[in-house]
Amino acid sequence: MDARKYDNDDRMDHDTEDDAPERDGWIGVDFAHLVTPPSSRSWVPLVALALLAALGVSALRIDLIRTRYALAETMATEKSMIQDQRDLIVRQRRLRDPAVLTALARERGFRPILAAQTLPDPMPHSESTRGLPSVAAGPPPRWTPNISGAVAP
């Protein structure tokens, strides 16, 4: 019986010995000293990359802000030019009106034409310019001054 007891004890010890190193081997072991912290050299590329990305984003933002200001300035210039164009169209239409032109001429001291004068041509006629109309030849023969302001046919 003693032999059986020892056999059973051996079996029990044998079973516990196989399990014990696995269970007891990890209990109480400090792994903090086994993990080496990353060196500062491994962080340098990451920090440089993050810095470059931040600079790129800030440069893009600055360009967007400049573009917005330029666009706003251009829009203001466009509005001003459109208003100037409208004013010029109104002025052009007023100046096309013969009654307005006659009134403006009187305000500035112009008088109706009493007699049309023709000046001699300062350039002598040559063979090359003979068929061309002369600048100082005067108005065409059917032309008559219109003092009343009505448009001639």
C-alpha angles and dihedrals in degrees: 000000000000089000091054090048091054091046091053091045090049090050092049092046090045092052092046092045091056092050098037100069090052094048099036095038095070099036114100095005113139110218095181093092091048095059109076115210113239113266121249089246091066090055095052096077091046093050091046091050092049090049092050091048091050091049091049093051092047091049090051091050092050091051091050092051091049090049091051092052092047090049092050091049091048092049090052090049090049092051090049092049092048090052090048090050091052091049091050092049090053091048092048091051091049092049092050091060108096093210091055091047091051091050092048091049092052091048090054095048102259118148130203116271112264098182132003116231125207122204125210118256109265092208118072114235116256133181093265096051099037096102095043121094116254119242095217096040090105132237122327114275095252093052118111124178114255109216098166093068096241117133113254118231 
